[in-house]
Amino acid sequence: MDTNRVLRVFLVDDHAMFRAGVRAELGAGPDGQGSGETEGVRLEVVGEASTVAEAVTRITALEPDVVLLDVHMPDGGGRAVMEAVRRVRPQVKFLALSVSDAAEDVIGLIRAGARGYVTKTISPNELAAAIRRVADGDAVFSPRLAGFVLDAFAARPDAPVADPELDQLTNREREVLRLLARGYAYKEIAKELFISIKTVETHVSNVLRKLQMSNRYELSRWAADRRLV
């Protein structure tokens, strides 16, 4: 990599305080040199967004090198951002940065085109290094998460890691499905995801319709077969 290069980074997360923290960490480290300035390669945060629509519009306009992408957001989450941007800006690279370490989230984002997936427990220096590696075309994963990807390929080595039935569900529908399969009541799911019971019912109805099933017991078996529980 050119050591004089400036890597342009875009942040997508629906929590303003988290975005501010990442921006600060990449810009200024405790020794006076930012985490984003080590190895002579500077990381510049050129923009940020808190919603899917805003992210798609701004990333398309700014064309950053790497997008740090939250997984779970309203309106389709990080996956929706990637799918929309990649249609018009295929050169933009995505690194998922999430609190979730669920296997289905990791595999889903990699299927959609992310070059890596790290959790929000990552240190500033490790995050800066991960951004550089993704910009170079490498795949980057937190250690535990790399196993999910390897297992997904190893389970069916002759088949793609795609699951058409699972792929048609939104991130929120998958969250509801996973909790439902674990035996949560609608009220408990609503509390866990900070949504209304009516919204939970709508998501369950959508999942049943998309998967062509008639009740939660069928959904639970389906989820267990795919190790989503």
N, C-alpha and C positions, 0 to 999 in steps of 0.2 A: 504493500500500500504506500502511496506517496505520503511521506512524513509531513509535508506541508499542507496536506489536504484538510479542508474543513468539512466534517460530516454534518449534514443538515438533518435534525431530528424533529419529529412532530409527536406531541403527546395527546392521547385520546383516553380520557377517564372522566367519569361523571362526578368525581369528588374534587372540588377545587383545591382543597388543602393538600391532597395527595399530589396533584399536578404541580403545585407551588413547591412542594418538597423535592420532587424529582428535578424540577428546573434548577432549584438552588444547589442540589447535590452535584448535578452535572456541571454547574457553573463555578462553584467555589468549594474546594476541599479544606480540611482543617489546617493544612500546611501552607495555605495560600495559593496552591496550585489546584485547579479544579480537577475533579475526577475525570472530566471530559477533556483534559489537556495532557494527560500522560502520554508517553511515547511520541510526543511531538505532533499528535493528531488531535485537533480540537473538535469537540462536539458543540454544535450550536443549536439550541432549541429555537426553531423558527416559527413555531405556532402550536396551538393547542385547541382542543374542542371537547365539549362535554356531552354532545349528542351525536347520534349516527348521522343525521342529515348535515349538521355543521361540519363533522369530520370529513365526510365525503366531499363536500364543496371546497373546503379549505385545503385538503390534501391534494385534490385534483388541481387546484390553482397553484399551490406552492411547490409541488413535486419534490418533497423531501427525499433524502436517501433512505432513511429508516423511520418507520412509525412504531412507537411504543403503544401497544394496544391493550386496553382492558377487555376482558372477555364478556362479563355480564353487565350489560347496560340495557335500558329500554329500547324497544323498536328493533330487536334483532341482535344487539350487542356487537362485539368486535367482528364476528363473522360477517354480519351485514355490511360493515364498513369495508372489509377486505374484498368481498365479492363485487361491490359497486366500484371501488377504486381500480381493481385489477382489470376491469373491462376497458378502462380508458388510460390508465397509467400502469401498465404491467411491469415497468422497471422498478417501481417503489417496493421496498422490502419491508416486511412486517415482523416484529418481535412481540409476542404476547407477554404481558406483564400482569399477573393476576393473583388474587388471594386464593383462587381455586387450584387444588392439585388433583382434581377428579380426572380419572382416566378418559372419560368421554369428552371432557372439555379439551384436554390436550390433543387427543386424536382428531376431534372435530376441527380445531383450529389448524392443525397441520394439513388435514385434508383440504381445507379451504385455501391453503397457500402460505401460511405463516412459515418463516424460516427458523423459528425457535419459540420456546415457551419457558419462561422463568417465573418464579413466584415472587411476591412482594417482600419476602424476607431477604432477598438478595442485597448484598452490600453495594454502596455506590461505586466502588472501584470495579466490582464484578459486573455490575450493570453496564458501566462504560465499556468494559472489555467485550461484553456480549454484543453491544451495539456495533462495535468495530468489526467483530467477527461476522455478524449478519451482513454488514455492509460489504464485506469481502466475499460473501456468498456461502459462508459456512452455516451449518445447522447448529443451534445452541439450545441446550436444555439444562434445567436444574437436574442434578444427578438422579434423583428418584424418578423424575418424569421421563428421562430417556428410556427407562425400562418399559414404560407403557407403549412407546412407539415401537421398540424392538419386539415386544410381545405381540403387538397387533400384526406385525409382518410375519413373525415366526408361526403364529397360530394358523395362518393360511398363506404359506409362502408363494403359492401359484396364483393367488387372487389379489386384486387391489384392496386397499384398506378402506374402500368405500362401503357404505351401508345405505342404500337408497331410502329405506324406510326411516332410519334414524336421521338421515340428512334432511328430510323434509320438515323436521320439527325445529322450531326456534329454540334459542338457548333457554328462554324462560319456560317453554313447554317441557324441555328436558329436565329442568330443575323440579318442576311440579311432578313430572313422571317419576323421577328418582325418589322423591319424598313419599309419593303415593305408594310406590312399591315397597318402601320401608315400613309401611303400615300407618303413616301419619293420617289423621283425620283432616278434612278440609280446613277446619278452624286452626289446626296446628300448622298446616302448610301456609295459611295466610299469615300467621304470626311469624313464622320462620322467614318468609320472603318479603314481609312488610307490604302485603297487598291485601285487598279485600277478599272475603269469602266468595263473593260474586265473581271476582276476577279468577279465582282458583277454579270455580265451576266452569267458567268459559274456557280456560286452558284445558281442563280435563275433557270437555266436550270436543274441543279441537283435536286433541290427541286421539281420542276414540275415533273420530271421523277420519283423520288422516291414516290411521293404522287399521281402519276397518274392523274395530273390535266393539264389543257391546258392554263391557263392564270392567271395573278396576282389577278384578282377579285375573282376567286375561292380560291386562296391561302389566300386572306384577310378574306374571310368568314370562312375558315377553322381555321385560327389563332384566329379569334374572338371567335369562338365556344369553343376554348380551353383556352381562357383568356390569350393569349400570347401577345396581343397588349398593 
